[in-house]
Amino acid sequence: MGANKELRVGLVGCGFMGRTHSNAFGKVNRFFDVEYQPVLAAVCARNRASAQAFADNWGYSSFETDWRKLVARKDIDLIDIASPNDTHAEIAVAAAEAGKMVMCEKPLGRNAAESEKMAAAVESARTPNMVWYNYRRVPAVTLAKQLVDEGRLGKIFHYRAKFLQDWTISADLPQGGLGLWRLDASVAGSGVTGDLLAHCIDTAMWLNGPIATVTAMTETFIKERSHAITGKVEKVTIDDASAFLARFQNGSLATFEATRYARGHKALYTLEINGADASIMWDLHDLHRLQYFDHSDEGRVRGWRALHITDGDHPYMKHWWVPGLQIGYEHTFIHQVADFLEALASGKPASPTFREALATDYVAEAVLQSANSGRWEQVRQ
Ligand SMILES: NC(=O)c1ccc[n+]([C@@H]2O[C@H](COP(=O)([O-])OP(=O)(O)OC[C@H]3O[C@@H](n4cnc5c(N)ncnc54)[C@H](O)[C@@H]3O)[C@@H](O)[C@H]2O)c1
């Protein structure tokens, strides 16, 4: 297609997200007609053999084993952070100070204080930035946003979201180290609140506006686990489960729940919005469908419609196959890169920016405060 400007990417981290991002950078220009073309310049991982193998597999022309070297390189325009949460702030601030564009995985920092520094750094460097809250780019979720913005739901009364997994139920699972850093609060920042609920909160505020107040409960079901790095049995300080009630600024009420102890559920992210005129429901396990109920339908045929989001007039879908054929999880990342490149060409910010994503960290902060205090907490705005 017509891409004529190179965007040289330096990726940090070659795990799960390193793969989704690399796939997206490699495919975006084949499906989207955008001015910029990502060039896979370098990948960084601490282990030399892994970095080299990843570079070979995904087509990066070089690799580094220290992110500082990556950030210092003159032949890189964009630093993409896909490493664990404890690395985000330091890398993002250094990258912004080096004049690089910065993309960062969610949650932005381990806590709102880190995220504030990151937002300030990209803003003072005036460099393009974006956080990978990819669920906004599921076509069915983007359509939900369009329907809400068009006022089809009328006054919103309720927002309901949950994100359920079951992979940490075994008490034998260690915390810390590769793959299990999510169980170590010093690396992750928090448990399911910053990990799973962050997605729910980002989508919720994108669809339904700011959250004003919350009251929460959290639980750590397994109190001690052996640590994969120290080899010792250590206290677990992440939240294994987190549930909260919220009031949105628009007056609607919400419930949010996330856990890694819902036996049988692998990645069940669901959301539902109930308005005076219509309701919508969405489910990640059936991600190409949007359930829609429109009260203005004639009574005899009124009911929930299962919209199959595969047609050319659905968000993003004209770039893919033919009507009726669905796309999947990896496409959300391709959409996000496409939106970033389009924003870059037009000189506009790509959403969510670091500043916008900070709002999610303020909600997570209030959730954890409330779980601790037992009181309703105001969300910083
Ligand atoms: N958007 C999403 O849906 C989504 C999904 C999963 C993870 N995430 C986020 O993505 C980030 C990475 O998660 P993941 O699941 O890919 O983790 P992962 O454990 O699969 O991979 C992390 C990678 O980072 C590397 N790494 C660790 N420290 C490093 C350092 N100092 N320098 C360079 N590389 C380093 C590891 O070796 C590994 O390759 C996290 O912030 C996580 O919250 C987002």
The ligand as a Gaussian input file, in Angstrom:
#p B3LYP/6-31G(d) Opt

LIG

0 1
 N       -3.054000      -5.391000      26.697000
 C       -3.247000      -6.597000      27.216000
 O       -4.290000      -7.195000      27.077000
 C       -2.149000      -7.243000      28.022000
 C       -2.116000      -8.641000      28.140000
 C       -1.042000      -9.220000      28.820000
 C       -0.072000      -8.418000      29.391000
 N       -0.167000      -7.053000      29.293000
 C        0.890000      -6.196000      29.878000
 O        2.064000      -6.339000      29.072000
 C        3.241000      -6.301000      29.871000
 C        4.042000      -7.581000      29.628000
 O        3.235000      -8.690000      29.971000
 P        3.440000     -10.116000      29.264000
 O        2.230000     -10.905000      29.542000
 O        3.895000      -9.936000      27.858000
 O        4.624000     -10.656000      30.165000
 P        5.627000     -11.844000      29.848000
 O        6.121000     -12.324000      31.168000
 O        5.010000     -12.827000      28.890000
 O        6.809000     -11.135000      29.047000
 C        7.594000     -10.126000      29.618000
 C        8.880000     -10.029000      28.830000
 O        9.645000      -8.924000      29.333000
 C       10.999000      -9.363000      29.479000
 N       11.665000      -8.500000      30.457000
 C       11.519000      -8.472000      31.802000
 N       12.305000      -7.521000      32.333000
 C       12.964000      -6.945000      31.305000
 C       13.935000      -5.913000      31.217000
 N       14.390000      -5.283000      32.310000
 N       14.425000      -5.586000      30.002000
 C       13.962000      -6.218000      28.888000
 N       13.048000      -7.215000      28.908000
 C       12.550000      -7.550000      30.112000
 C       10.876000     -10.815000      29.891000
 O       12.068000     -11.511000      29.693000
 C        9.757000     -11.265000      28.949000
 O       10.259000     -11.553000      27.660000
 C        2.741000      -6.108000      31.299000
 O        2.783000      -4.746000      31.638000
 C        1.307000      -6.595000      31.261000
 O        0.485000      -6.002000      32.248000
 C       -1.172000      -6.474000      28.615000

